[in-house]
Amino acid sequence: MAEDAKQEKEILAELKKDFPLTKESIKEVDFKHFPSFHRSNNFRITYAWRFTDFSPRAYFAKYRNSYKVNTAAQQTDQHELPATATHKFAGIYIKFDYVMPDFIIRANTQGDKFLNLYFPNVVKVKSIPAFNHKYILESLDAATIEQVIGQDIFAMLMNEQDLNIEVKDNKCLIFGLTPFSYEYCKTLILLAQELIKRNLESNIPVEEPTNTSNLLF
């Protein structure tokens, strides 16, 4: 455990040299906002940092979570619960300055491939056809979402196995199932930078909710 903690500190030190970070309250990071992110009973955000040189509010979070390492089909005993593994992970949480259409990018599982014909919100990426075999893109904005996201992001994802991106209500979560490491954290950050760049090209500012609690009627 002491060796793991030392390694994590070394990883964070390297990240802070490459990407300026300042300590932030974990209350600023809201994973509950994203339906595609599964929070196990062991889920807990342990630390959060804000990127000081990103123009929108973007946060780097370290968290603990569990996931299944075998499926029901692989079980020999129908009463046996699926085995789980608990690890420390990294995620990027972004509050965009400009309007960003809702979408989800997630790994294309065998079950998804079987049911693909029944998914009304699946969008086929035309610029990189191989992307559709590896990932699923879901969006109600099928006509323009590929242009909004940009080909560079699809190309970056092709080099990874389990990355997930969800944008909902102009907020974004980037995460995966690879345990905490420098190279993986760097990949998440580079994806965040590219998404932020794409968002800055928009000219529709996000309207903050109006606080009506103090209005007199």
N, CA and C of each residue as an Amber inpcrd file, in Angstrom:
protein
   651
   0.8280000  -1.2110000   0.0000000   0.0000000   0.0000000   0.0000000
   0.8630000   1.2620000   0.0000000   1.9390000   1.2390000   0.8050000
   2.8190000   2.3920000   0.8620000   3.4860000   2.6110000  -0.4880000
   3.8440000   1.5240000  -1.1750000   4.4670000   1.6290000  -2.4850000
   3.4980000   2.2010000  -3.5110000   2.2290000   1.7890000  -3.4260000
   1.2040000   2.3190000  -4.3280000   1.0160000   3.8210000  -4.1190000
   0.9730000   4.2410000  -2.8610000   0.8020000   5.6610000  -2.5560000
   1.9870000   6.4700000  -3.0770000   3.1810000   5.9270000  -2.9420000
   4.3700000   6.6140000  -3.4460000   4.3100000   6.7570000  -4.9560000
   3.8740000   5.6940000  -5.6390000   3.7800000   5.7210000  -7.0920000
   2.7410000   6.7480000  -7.5550000   1.6120000   6.8090000  -6.8450000
   0.5730000   7.7830000  -7.1910000   1.0880000   9.2130000  -7.0480000
   1.8450000   9.4820000  -5.9930000   2.4160000  10.8150000  -5.7950000
   3.3790000  11.1670000  -6.9220000   4.1450000  10.1910000  -7.3700000
   5.0770000  10.4220000  -8.4650000   4.3270000  10.7150000  -9.7630000
   3.2420000   9.9840000  -9.9990000   2.4280000  10.2100000 -11.1960000
   1.8330000  11.6120000 -11.1670000   1.2910000  11.9950000 -10.0220000
   0.6890000  13.3270000  -9.8890000   1.7290000  14.4250000 -10.0570000
   2.9200000  14.1980000  -9.5440000   3.9860000  15.1890000  -9.6870000
   4.3350000  15.4020000 -11.1540000   4.3760000  14.3220000 -11.9260000
   4.6580000  14.4280000 -13.3500000   3.5290000  15.1450000 -14.0820000
   2.2980000  14.8170000 -13.7220000   1.1470000  15.4610000 -14.3660000
   1.1240000  16.9590000 -14.0800000   1.4380000  17.3370000 -12.8470000
   1.4140000  18.7530000 -12.4730000   2.5010000  19.5440000 -13.1890000
   3.5920000  18.8690000 -13.5600000   4.6350000  19.5490000 -14.3260000
   4.1720000  19.8220000 -15.7510000   3.4280000  18.8680000 -16.3160000
   2.9840000  18.9940000 -17.7050000   1.6770000  19.7630000 -17.8470000
   0.8130000  19.6670000 -16.8270000  -0.5010000  20.3030000 -16.8860000
  -0.7630000  20.9760000 -15.5350000  -0.6020000  22.2900000 -15.4310000
  -0.7600000  22.9820000 -14.1400000  -2.1010000  22.6670000 -13.4810000
  -2.0380000  22.1930000 -12.2510000  -3.2270000  21.7930000 -11.4990000
  -3.2050000  22.4550000 -10.1330000  -4.3940000  22.8120000  -9.6490000
  -4.5100000  23.3500000  -8.3030000  -5.5750000  22.5580000  -7.5490000
  -5.3550000  22.3240000  -6.2810000  -6.2660000  21.5030000  -5.4740000
  -7.6570000  22.1190000  -5.4630000  -8.6720000  21.2550000  -5.5860000
 -10.0510000  21.7090000  -5.6460000 -10.9170000  20.8250000  -4.7560000
 -12.0600000  21.3450000  -4.3400000 -13.0030000  20.5490000  -3.5480000
 -13.6440000  19.4790000  -4.4260000 -13.7850000  18.2840000  -3.8780000
 -14.4050000  17.2060000  -4.6430000 -15.8860000  17.4910000  -4.9010000
 -16.4590000  18.4650000  -4.1980000 -17.8600000  18.8300000  -4.4250000
 -18.0600000  19.4600000  -5.7960000 -16.9740000  19.9420000  -6.4120000
 -17.0650000  20.5520000  -7.7330000 -17.2200000  19.5150000  -8.8390000
 -16.9600000  18.2550000  -8.5130000 -16.9720000  17.1880000  -9.5160000
 -18.2040000  16.3080000  -9.3000000 -19.0930000  16.2720000 -10.3030000
 -20.3820000  15.5910000 -10.1490000 -20.4960000  14.4180000 -11.1180000
 -20.0560000  13.2320000 -10.6960000 -20.1700000  12.0510000 -11.5430000
 -21.6130000  11.5590000 -11.6430000 -22.4550000  11.9140000 -10.6860000
 -23.8530000  11.4540000 -10.6760000 -24.6410000  12.0230000 -11.8610000
 -24.1080000  13.0560000 -12.4730000 -24.8110000  13.7350000 -13.5640000
 -24.8470000  12.8890000 -14.8390000 -24.0410000  11.8260000 -14.9150000
 -23.8540000  11.0970000 -16.1690000 -24.3550000   9.6550000 -16.0640000
 -25.4510000   9.3260000 -16.7610000 -26.0310000   7.9830000 -16.6770000
 -25.1050000   6.8680000 -17.1580000 -24.1660000   7.1670000 -18.0650000
 -23.3040000   6.1180000 -18.6100000 -22.2290000   5.6760000 -17.6230000
 -22.0200000   6.4410000 -16.5480000 -20.9990000   6.0900000 -15.5670000
 -21.6120000   5.2480000 -14.4530000 -21.0970000   4.0330000 -14.2830000
 -21.5950000   3.1380000 -13.2340000 -20.8280000   3.3740000 -11.9420000
 -21.5510000   3.7340000 -10.8910000 -20.9520000   3.9340000  -9.5760000
 -21.2510000   2.7100000  -8.7120000 -20.2190000   1.9770000  -8.3280000
 -20.4070000   0.8150000  -7.4680000 -20.5600000   1.2700000  -6.0220000
 -20.8020000   0.2960000  -5.1440000 -20.9050000   0.6180000  -3.7150000
 -19.5710000   1.1120000  -3.1610000 -18.4880000   0.7770000  -3.8590000
 -17.1580000   1.2000000  -3.4130000 -16.7260000   2.5270000  -4.0250000
 -17.5940000   3.1320000  -4.8430000 -17.2010000   4.3710000  -5.5230000
 -16.9630000   5.4980000  -4.5190000 -15.8260000   6.1940000  -4.7270000
 -15.5360000   7.3730000  -3.9070000 -14.5000000   8.2350000  -4.6170000
 -14.8000000   9.5160000  -4.7750000 -13.8090000  10.4480000  -5.3040000
 -12.8600000  10.8010000  -4.1660000 -11.5770000  10.5720000  -4.3790000
 -10.6120000  10.7830000  -3.3060000  -9.9340000  12.1540000  -3.3850000
  -9.6640000  12.6260000  -4.6040000  -9.0380000  13.9380000  -4.7700000
  -9.5450000  14.5900000  -6.0470000  -9.5100000  15.9200000  -6.0810000
  -9.8790000  16.6660000  -7.2880000  -8.9430000  17.8600000  -7.4450000
  -8.5970000  18.1460000  -8.6840000  -7.7600000  19.2990000  -9.0100000
  -8.3990000  20.0530000 -10.1760000  -8.1950000  21.3410000 -10.2440000
  -8.6800000  22.1520000 -11.3670000  -7.5060000  22.5130000 -12.2720000
  -7.7360000  22.4340000 -13.5780000  -6.7140000  22.8450000 -14.5350000
  -6.6670000  24.3710000 -14.5560000  -5.5430000  24.9380000 -14.2050000
  -5.4510000  26.3940000 -14.0810000  -5.3100000  27.0990000 -15.4230000
  -4.9100000  26.3630000 -16.4830000  -4.7210000  27.0200000 -17.7780000
  -5.7760000  26.6200000 -18.8100000  -6.8740000  26.0080000 -18.3570000
  -7.9840000  25.6990000 -19.2560000  -9.0170000  26.8090000 -19.1210000
  -9.5300000  27.3240000 -20.2400000 -10.4580000  28.4520000 -20.1650000
 -11.8130000  28.0870000 -19.5650000 -12.4350000  26.9450000 -19.9040000
 -13.6280000  26.5670000 -19.1350000 -13.2080000  25.9250000 -17.8190000
 -14.1650000  25.6360000 -16.9890000 -13.8570000  24.9790000 -15.7260000
 -13.6830000  23.4810000 -15.9770000 -12.4580000  23.0100000 -15.8490000
 -12.1460000  21.6050000 -16.0980000 -11.4080000  21.0380000 -14.9060000
 -11.7390000  19.8100000 -14.5410000 -11.2260000  19.2140000 -13.3120000
 -10.6670000  17.8190000 -13.5840000  -9.6000000  17.5000000 -12.8870000
  -8.9970000  16.1720000 -12.9140000  -9.3340000  15.5070000 -11.5820000
  -9.9320000  14.3310000 -11.6390000 -10.3570000  13.6590000 -10.4080000
  -9.7470000  12.2680000 -10.3030000  -9.3620000  11.9050000  -9.1140000
  -8.9220000  10.5430000  -8.8240000 -10.0080000   9.8930000  -7.9760000
 -10.4100000   8.6920000  -8.3670000 -11.5150000   8.0490000  -7.6600000
 -11.3030000   6.5470000  -7.5650000 -12.0650000   5.9390000  -6.6810000
 -12.0440000   4.4950000  -6.4900000 -13.3730000   3.9350000  -6.9670000
 -13.3270000   2.8110000  -7.6940000 -14.5680000   2.2120000  -8.1800000
 -14.3400000   0.7260000  -8.4250000 -15.4320000  -0.0160000  -8.5270000
 -15.3720000  -1.4530000  -8.7970000 -16.1090000  -1.7650000 -10.0820000
 -15.6980000  -2.8390000 -10.7290000 -16.3970000  -3.2890000 -11.9230000
 -16.3100000  -4.8100000 -12.0070000 -17.2050000  -5.4130000 -12.7860000
 -17.2410000  -6.8620000 -12.9270000 -16.0770000  -7.3330000 -13.7910000
 -15.4760000  -8.4420000 -13.3740000 -14.3930000  -9.0160000 -14.1650000
 -14.8100000 -10.3080000 -14.8450000 -16.0430000 -10.7630000 -14.6090000
 -16.5960000 -11.8760000 -15.3720000 -18.1050000 -11.6920000 -15.4640000
 -18.6960000 -12.2470000 -16.4800000 -20.1280000 -12.0870000 -16.7230000
 -20.8970000 -13.3140000 -16.2700000 -22.2130000 -13.1850000 -16.2410000
 -23.0630000 -14.2960000 -15.8090000 -22.8800000 -15.5170000 -16.7080000
 -22.6200000 -15.2770000 -17.9890000 -22.4580000 -16.3800000 -18.9370000
 -21.2080000 -17.2030000 -18.6450000 -20.2490000 -16.6240000 -17.9440000
 -18.9980000 -17.3080000 -17.6430000 -19.0370000 -18.0360000 -16.2960000
 -20.1170000 -17.8840000 -15.5780000 -20.1890000 -18.4650000 -14.2450000
 -20.5260000 -19.9520000 -14.3250000 -19.9270000 -20.7350000 -13.4740000
 -20.2280000 -22.1610000 -13.4100000 -21.3610000 -22.4330000 -12.4340000
 -21.5530000 -21.5490000 -11.5030000 -22.6110000 -21.6880000 -10.5060000
 -23.5650000 -20.5180000 -10.6700000 -24.8330000 -20.7880000 -10.9770000
 -25.7860000 -19.7130000 -11.2250000 -26.0420000 -18.8710000  -9.9910000
 -25.7080000 -19.3860000  -8.8150000 -25.9080000 -18.6160000  -7.5900000
 -24.6750000 -17.7830000  -7.2220000 -23.6000000 -17.9810000  -7.9760000
 -22.3770000 -17.2480000  -7.6760000 -22.4630000 -15.8290000  -8.2330000
 -22.1310000 -14.8480000  -7.4280000 -22.1440000 -13.4650000  -7.8790000
 -20.9230000 -13.1910000  -8.7660000 -21.0810000 -12.3180000  -9.7800000
 -19.9290000 -11.9910000 -10.6320000 -18.7870000 -11.4140000  -9.8030000
 -17.5740000 -11.8390000 -10.1060000 -16.4120000 -11.3190000  -9.3920000
 -16.1930000  -9.8620000  -9.7720000 -15.7000000  -9.0760000  -8.8220000
 -15.4510000  -7.6570000  -9.0830000 -14.0190000  -7.3070000  -8.6990000
 -13.5400000  -6.2420000  -9.3070000 -12.2150000  -5.7300000  -8.9810000
 -12.3470000  -4.2620000  -8.6360000 -11.6400000  -3.8160000  -7.6020000
 -11.6580000  -2.4260000  -7.1800000 -10.2950000  -1.8110000  -7.4520000
 -10.3060000  -0.6760000  -8.1560000  -9.0560000   0.0020000  -8.4930000
  -9.2240000   1.5010000  -8.3230000  -8.1030000   2.2080000  -8.4310000
  -8.1060000   3.6660000  -8.4570000  -8.0140000   4.1140000  -9.9110000
  -8.8530000   5.0850000 -10.2610000  -8.9430000   5.5420000 -11.6390000
  -8.8210000   7.0600000 -11.6990000  -8.7210000   7.5650000 -12.9220000
  -8.7190000   9.0050000 -13.1580000  -9.8660000   9.3550000 -14.0940000
 -10.4390000  10.5410000 -13.9150000 -11.4980000  11.0290000 -14.7880000
 -11.3630000  12.5270000 -14.9770000 -11.9000000  13.0320000 -16.0720000
 -11.8920000  14.4630000 -16.3600000 -13.3390000  14.9510000 -16.4040000
 -13.6110000  16.0090000 -15.6630000 -14.9460000  16.6050000 -15.6050000
 -14.8490000  18.0390000 -16.1290000 -15.7030000  18.3930000 -17.0890000
 -15.6420000  19.7070000 -17.7340000 -17.0040000  20.3850000 -17.6800000
 -16.9960000  21.6720000 -17.3630000 -18.1950000  22.5090000 -17.4810000
 -17.9530000  23.4610000 -18.6460000 -18.5790000  23.1730000 -19.7770000
 -18.3090000  23.9390000 -20.9880000 -18.8210000  25.3710000 -20.9000000
 -18.0920000  26.2740000 -21.5550000 -18.5090000  27.6760000 -21.6440000
 -19.5600000  27.8860000 -22.7310000 -19.5120000  27.0160000 -23.7550000
 -20.4250000  27.1540000 -24.8860000 -21.2550000  25.8850000 -25.0410000
 -22.3750000  26.0300000 -25.7060000 -23.3190000  24.9210000 -25.8510000
 -22.6560000  23.7600000 -26.5910000 -22.8030000  22.5650000 -26.0450000
 -22.2730000  21.3400000 -26.6490000 -23.4050000  20.3230000 -26.7060000
 -23.7000000  19.7560000 -27.8800000 -24.7890000  18.7720000 -27.9640000
 -24.5200000  17.5570000 -27.0830000 -25.5700000  16.9850000 -26.5200000
 -25.4270000  15.7760000 -25.7190000 -24.9790000  14.6140000 -26.6040000
 -24.0580000  13.8090000 -26.1040000 -23.6810000  12.5740000 -26.8000000
 -22.9800000  11.6480000 -25.8200000 -22.9090000  10.3810000 -26.2090000
 -22.1770000   9.3700000 -25.4470000 -21.2980000   8.5970000 -26.4170000
 -20.0290000   8.4120000 -26.0570000 -19.1410000   7.4900000 -26.7700000
 -18.7330000   6.4250000 -25.7720000 -18.9520000   5.1610000 -26.1300000
 -18.6140000   4.0640000 -25.2290000 -18.1640000   2.8580000 -26.0440000
 -17.5210000   1.9080000 -25.3790000 -17.0220000   0.7210000 -26.0630000
 -18.1610000  -0.0790000 -26.6770000 -17.9160000  -0.6340000 -27.8470000
 -18.9010000  -1.4520000 -28.5570000 -18.7400000  -2.8990000 -28.1240000
 -19.6100000  -3.3580000 -27.2270000 -19.5210000  -4.7150000 -26.6930000
 -20.1820000  -5.7170000 -27.6310000 -19.9910000  -7.0000000 -27.3390000
 -20.6330000  -8.0310000 -28.1410000 -22.1510000  -7.9170000 -28.0780000
 -22.6600000  -7.5850000 -26.8840000 -24.1060000  -7.4030000 -26.7500000
 -24.6100000  -6.2390000 -27.5810000 -23.8420000  -5.1660000 -27.6180000
 -24.2250000  -4.0090000 -28.4250000 -24.2670000  -4.3620000 -29.9030000
 -23.2850000  -5.1210000 -30.3550000 -23.2330000  -5.5020000 -31.7620000
 -24.4600000  -6.3230000 -32.1440000 -24.9170000  -7.1850000 -31.2370000
 -26.0940000  -8.0160000 -31.4990000 -27.3680000  -7.1720000 -31.5700000
 -27.4320000  -6.1570000 -30.7010000 -28.6410000  -5.3340000 -30.6130000
 -28.5540000  -4.0280000 -31.4070000 -27.5000000  -3.8890000 -32.1980000
 -27.2190000  -2.6240000 -32.8580000 -28.3820000  -2.1140000 -33.7040000
 -29.1030000  -3.0310000 -34.3170000 -30.2050000  -2.6230000 -35.1870000
 -31.3490000  -1.9950000 -34.4080000 -31.3900000  -2.2040000 -33.1040000
 -32.5030000  -1.7150000 -32.2970000 -32.1680000  -0.4350000 -31.5410000
 -30.9810000   0.1260000 -31.7520000 -30.5730000   1.3510000 -31.0720000
 -30.9100000   2.5520000 -31.9460000 -31.9700000   3.2780000 -31.6590000
 -32.3630000   4.4010000 -32.5190000 -31.4160000   5.5880000 -32.4610000
 -30.6020000   5.6950000 -31.4240000 -29.7590000   6.8720000 -31.2620000
 -28.3050000   6.6510000 -31.6760000 -28.0000000   5.4710000 -32.2230000
 -26.6340000   5.1980000 -32.6350000 -26.3180000   5.9440000 -33.9250000
 -25.1590000   6.6260000 -33.9390000 -24.7260000   7.3930000 -35.1050000
 -23.4940000   6.7240000 -35.6960000 -23.5040000   6.4610000 -36.9930000
 -22.3590000   5.8730000 -37.6670000 -21.3750000   6.9670000 -38.0700000
 -20.1270000   6.8250000 -37.6270000 -19.0830000   7.7840000 -37.9740000
 -18.5930000   7.4720000 -39.3860000 -18.7380000   8.4190000 -40.2820000
 -18.3880000   8.1880000 -41.6870000 -16.9030000   8.4150000 -41.9680000
 -16.2760000   9.3390000 -41.2330000 -14.8840000   9.6850000 -41.5180000
 -13.9100000   8.5640000 -41.1620000 -14.2330000   7.7690000 -40.1210000
 -13.3840000   6.6410000 -39.7080000 -14.3050000   5.4330000 -39.4990000
 -14.6340000   4.6910000 -40.5680000 -15.5800000   3.5740000 -40.4440000
 -15.1960000   2.5470000 -39.3850000 -13.8960000   2.3180000 -39.1990000
 -13.4550000   1.3200000 -38.2150000 -13.8580000   1.7120000 -36.8000000
 -14.0820000   2.9980000 -36.5830000 -14.5080000   3.4720000 -35.2640000
 -15.7970000   2.7900000 -34.8320000 -16.7000000   2.5400000 -35.7790000
 -18.0100000   1.9710000 -35.4610000 -17.9340000   0.5250000 -35.0010000
 -16.8290000  -0.1500000 -35.2680000 -16.6480000  -1.5140000 -34.7830000
 -16.1180000  -1.5290000 -33.3520000 -15.4230000  -0.4650000 -32.9900000
 -14.7610000  -0.4140000 -31.6860000 -15.5750000   0.3540000 -30.6460000
 -16.2850000   1.3890000 -31.1090000 -17.0450000   2.2500000 -30.2010000
 -18.4580000   2.4770000 -30.7190000 -19.3170000   2.9090000 -29.8120000
 -20.6740000   3.3310000 -30.1490000 -20.8070000   4.8140000 -29.8560000
 -21.3630000   5.5410000 -30.8110000 -21.6610000   6.9640000 -30.6400000
 -23.1670000   7.1240000 -30.5910000 -23.6700000   7.6460000 -29.4760000
 -25.0980000   7.8820000 -29.3160000 -25.3670000   9.3730000 -29.2430000
 -26.3180000   9.8390000 -30.0390000 -26.6880000  11.2570000 -30.0160000
 -28.0110000  11.4440000 -30.7310000 -28.8160000  12.3870000 -30.2450000
 -30.0440000  12.7520000 -30.9320000 -29.7650000  13.6990000 -32.0910000
 -28.5520000  14.2580000 -32.1100000 -28.1570000  15.2080000 -33.1520000
 -27.3480000  14.4800000 -34.2230000 -27.9740000  13.4930000 -34.8640000
 -27.2690000  12.6120000 -35.7880000 -26.6960000  13.3500000 -36.9930000
 -27.3250000  14.4300000 -37.4160000 -26.9210000  15.1140000 -38.6480000
 -25.5810000  15.8260000 -38.5180000 -25.2770000  16.3560000 -37.3290000
 -24.0780000  17.2040000 -37.1990000 -23.1020000  16.7710000 -36.1150000
 -23.4290000  15.7490000 -35.3190000 -22.6000000  15.4300000 -34.1540000
 -21.1740000  15.0330000 -34.5330000 -20.9930000  14.3570000 -35.6740000
 -19.6530000  13.9640000 -36.0940000 -18.7790000  15.1840000 -36.3480000
 -19.3600000  16.2130000 -36.9530000 -18.6120000  17.4430000 -37.2120000
 -18.3320000  18.1990000 -35.9180000 -19.2820000  18.1590000 -34.9860000
 -19.1020000  18.8490000 -33.7070000 -17.9520000  18.2330000 -32.9130000
 -17.9000000  16.9030000 -32.8530000 -16.8630000  16.2180000 -32.0760000
 -15.5030000  16.3520000 -32.7550000 -15.4580000  16.1370000 -34.0550000
 -14.2100000  16.2940000 -34.7890000 -13.4590000  14.9990000 -34.9930000
 -12.8290000  14.8510000 -36.1520000 -12.1550000  13.6190000 -36.5260000
 -10.9650000  13.3020000 -35.6250000 -10.2860000  14.3220000 -35.0820000
  -9.1140000  14.0830000 -34.2370000  -9.4700000  13.2760000 -32.9930000
 -10.6360000  13.5350000 -32.4300000 -11.0540000  12.8030000 -31.2300000
 -11.3410000  11.3480000 -31.5580000 -12.0210000  11.1140000 -32.6860000
 -12.2700000   9.7210000 -33.0960000 -10.9460000   8.9870000 -33.3150000
  -9.9720000   9.6590000 -33.9230000  -8.6690000   9.0390000 -34.1750000
  -7.9470000   8.7310000 -32.8690000  -8.0250000   9.6330000 -31.8890000
  -7.3950000   9.3930000 -30.5930000  -8.0090000   8.1990000 -29.8890000
  -9.3170000   8.0730000 -29.9850000 -10.0050000   6.9720000 -29.3180000
  -9.6510000   5.6200000 -29.9370000  -9.3190000   5.6120000 -31.2230000
  -8.9950000   4.3630000 -31.8960000  -7.7440000   3.7080000 -31.3150000
  -6.9010000   4.4940000 -30.6370000  -5.6830000   3.9590000 -30.0360000
  -5.9100000   3.4130000 -28.6300000  -7.1490000   3.5280000 -28.1320000
  -7.4670000   3.0770000 -26.7730000  -8.5720000   2.0190000 -26.8260000
  -8.7410000   1.3090000 -25.7100000  -9.6790000   0.1890000 -25.6910000
 -10.9810000   0.4770000 -24.9550000 -10.9430000   1.2800000 -23.9270000
 -12.1090000   1.3330000 -23.0360000 -12.4950000   2.7450000 -22.6290000
 -12.1440000   3.7390000 -23.4300000 -12.4700000   5.1130000 -23.0560000
 -13.9480000   5.3980000 -23.2480000 -14.4580000   6.2600000 -22.3860000
 -15.8600000   6.6760000 -22.4510000 -15.9350000   8.1920000 -22.3450000
 -16.7980000   8.7830000 -23.1520000 -17.0470000  10.2210000 -23.0760000
 -18.5450000  10.4350000 -23.0610000 -19.0210000  11.2160000 -22.1100000
 -20.4340000  11.6010000 -22.1170000 -20.5380000  13.1100000 -21.9200000
 -21.3520000  13.7330000 -22.7690000 -21.6890000  15.1440000 -22.6120000
 -23.1780000  15.2240000 -22.3470000 -23.5360000  15.8830000 -21.2580000
 -24.9370000  16.0270000 -20.8810000 -25.1320000  17.4020000 -20.2500000
 -26.0740000  18.1610000 -20.8000000 -26.3820000  19.5020000 -20.2690000
 -25.1340000  20.3800000 -20.2060000 -24.3060000  20.3180000 -21.2680000
 -23.0990000  21.1450000 -21.3940000 -22.0380000  20.8290000 -20.3440000
 -22.1100000  19.6360000 -19.7960000 -21.0730000  19.1300000 -18.8920000
 -20.5430000  17.8270000 -19.4740000 -19.2970000  17.5130000 -19.1820000
 -18.6530000  16.3580000 -19.8160000 -17.9020000  15.5250000 -18.7880000
 -17.9290000  14.2000000 -18.9790000 -17.1330000  13.2810000 -18.1770000
 -16.3650000  12.3670000 -19.1250000 -15.0540000  12.2710000 -18.9210000
 -14.1930000  11.3730000 -19.6850000 -13.6000000  10.3770000 -18.6980000
 -13.7820000   9.0730000 -18.9430000 -13.3000000   8.0690000 -17.9970000
 -13.0420000   6.7500000 -18.7350000 -12.4400000   5.8040000 -18.0170000
 -12.1780000   4.4870000 -18.5860000 -11.9750000   3.4620000 -17.4930000
 -11.5930000   2.2510000 -17.8870000 -11.3970000   1.1650000 -16.9260000
  -9.9260000   0.8260000 -16.7290000  -9.0410000   1.6340000 -17.2690000
  -7.6190000   1.4190000 -17.0490000  -7.2140000   2.0640000 -15.7280000
  -6.5900000   1.3080000 -14.8320000  -6.1920000   1.8750000 -13.5260000
  -5.2590000   3.0660000 -13.6630000  -5.1750000   3.8330000 -12.6030000
  -4.4300000   5.0880000 -12.5250000  -2.9880000   4.9130000 -12.9980000
  -2.6060000   5.6620000 -14.0400000  -1.2360000   5.6490000 -14.5480000
  -0.9710000   6.9580000 -15.2830000   0.2960000   7.3080000 -15.4550000
   0.6240000   8.5960000 -16.0780000   0.1420000   8.6510000 -17.5190000
   0.4780000   7.6490000 -18.3200000   0.1440000   7.6860000 -19.7430000
  -1.3600000   7.7280000 -19.9620000  -2.1000000   6.9830000 -19.1500000
  -3.5550000   6.9770000 -19.3200000  -4.1520000   8.3190000 -18.9010000
  -3.6650000   8.8760000 -17.8100000  -4.1350000  10.2020000 -17.3820000
  -3.8420000  11.2400000 -18.4620000  -2.6730000  11.1460000 -19.0600000
  -2.2950000  12.0830000 -20.1120000  -3.2310000  11.9610000 -21.3030000
  -3.6140000  10.7390000 -21.6530000  -4.5600000  10.5300000 -22.7560000
  -5.8990000  11.1920000 -22.4580000  -6.3840000  11.0290000 -21.2330000
  -7.6480000  11.6570000 -20.8420000  -7.5540000  13.1780000 -20.9580000
  -6.4360000  13.7350000 -20.5230000  -6.2570000  15.1940000 -20.5500000
  -6.1930000  15.7080000 -21.9860000  -5.4830000  14.9850000 -22.8590000
  -5.3940000  15.4040000 -24.2600000  -6.7620000  15.3540000 -24.9380000
  -7.5620000  14.3570000 -24.5930000  -8.9350000  14.3060000 -25.1070000
  -9.7420000  15.5000000 -24.6200000  -9.5740000  15.8310000 -23.3360000
 -10.2890000  16.9810000 -22.7710000  -9.8860000  18.2630000 -23.4880000
  -8.6010000  18.4380000 -23.7380000  -8.1320000  19.6310000 -24.4280000
  -8.7400000  19.7410000 -25.8250000  -8.8260000  18.6180000 -26.5150000
  -9.3880000  18.6320000 -27.8680000 -10.8790000  18.9530000 -27.8370000
 -11.6000000  18.3900000 -26.8660000 -13.0320000  18.6890000 -26.7390000
 -13.2570000  20.1580000 -26.3930000 -12.4130000  20.6970000 -25.5260000
 -12.5270000  22.1110000 -25.1570000 -12.2680000  22.9940000 -26.3740000
 -11.2680000  22.6300000 -27.1750000 -10.9780000  23.3870000 -28.3850000
 -12.1760000  23.3760000 -29.3340000 -12.7840000  22.2110000 -29.4750000
 -13.9600000  22.1180000 -30.3390000 -15.1080000  22.9690000 -29.7950000
 -15.2610000  22.9640000 -28.4720000 -16.3460000  23.7230000 -27.8660000
 -16.1420000  25.2220000 -28.0140000 -14.8980000  25.6720000 -27.9460000
 -14.6060000  27.0950000 -28.0730000 -14.9370000  27.6240000 -29.4660000
 -15.0340000  26.7170000 -30.4310000 -15.3900000  27.1290000 -31.7850000
 -16.8840000  27.4520000 -31.9040000 -17.6370000  27.0650000 -30.9000000
 -19.0650000  27.3920000 -30.8790000 -19.2390000  28.8560000 -30.4700000
 -20.3430000  29.4630000 -30.8870000 -20.5890000  30.8700000 -30.5200000
 -21.8810000  31.0400000 -29.7340000 -22.3270000  29.9470000 -29.0850000
 -23.5600000  30.0010000 -28.2960000 -23.2020000  29.8050000 -26.8260000
 -23.1020000  30.8740000 -26.0330000 -22.7290000  30.7340000 -24.6160000
 -23.7480000  29.9050000 -23.8390000 -23.2500000  29.1760000 -22.8600000
 -24.1370000  28.4250000 -21.9670000 -24.8180000  29.4050000 -21.0310000
 -26.1220000  29.3010000 -20.9290000 -26.8670000  30.1580000 -20.0120000
 -26.9590000  29.4910000 -18.6560000 -26.4560000  30.1620000 -17.6470000
 -26.5330000  29.6280000 -16.2850000 -27.9770000  29.6850000 -15.7980000
 -28.4230000  28.6650000 -15.0310000 -29.7830000  28.6880000 -14.4990000
 -30.0390000  29.9270000 -13.6600000 -31.1980000  30.5070000 -13.8430000
 -31.5620000  31.7070000 -13.0870000 -32.0190000  31.3330000 -11.6890000
 -31.4540000  32.0060000 -10.6920000 -31.8510000  31.7740000  -9.3020000
 -33.0550000  32.6440000  -8.9960000 -34.2110000  32.0050000  -8.8420000
 -35.4580000  32.7570000  -8.6000000 -35.8730000  32.7180000  -7.1420000
 -35.0120000  32.1770000  -6.2880000 -35.4040000  32.0120000  -4.8800000
 -35.6320000  33.3410000  -4.1810000 -34.9330000  34.4150000  -4.6760000
 -35.0580000  35.7020000  -3.9930000 -35.9610000  36.6850000  -4.7300000
 -36.6380000  36.2040000  -5.7850000 -37.5230000  37.1140000  -6.5290000
 -38.8240000  37.3080000  -5.7670000 -39.3530000  38.5300000  -5.8200000
 -40.6310000  38.8480000  -5.1800000 -41.7480000  38.8300000  -6.2230000
 -42.8590000  38.2440000  -5.8820000 -43.9910000  38.1500000  -6.8130000
 -45.1580000  38.9580000  -6.2580000
